[in-house]
Amino acid sequence: MPNPPSYIAYHVKDTTAGDTGEKRGVWTRVGAAWPNKDGRGFNVVLDVVPLDGRLILREPMERESAGGMQPTEMV
């Protein structure tokens, strides 16, 4: 049985959208994190390394329980 990650890693880059120049975040999943065996840290596995923006770790959400929430509305 696979061990699901405790957190999903996202790269978030701020951008402006539309004619109003509304500030929005573009979220891209870039990896995951699992707790260390001793419980004092995390093993983070990144599929890519972001060069700018922010790196955010969030608990995984079930697709059904996300309630149609867009990633830019998460934070």
C-alpha positions, 0 to 999 in steps of 0.5 A: 500500500503506498504511503500518501504524502502529508503535504503537497508542494506548490510553486506560486507565482504572483501575476496580474490578470485582465484589464483591471490588473487584479493580482492573482497567484498561479499555482503549480504542483511541484512535489510532496512532503512526508514526515521523517521517521523520528517526527522531527522534520520532513522529507521533501521531494521536488519534481522541479526547482522553482527559481522565483515565486513562493514554495507552499506546502499544503495538506492534500485535499480530496477533489470532492472536498475542495468544493470547487475552490480554485488554487488562487482562493486557497491562501 
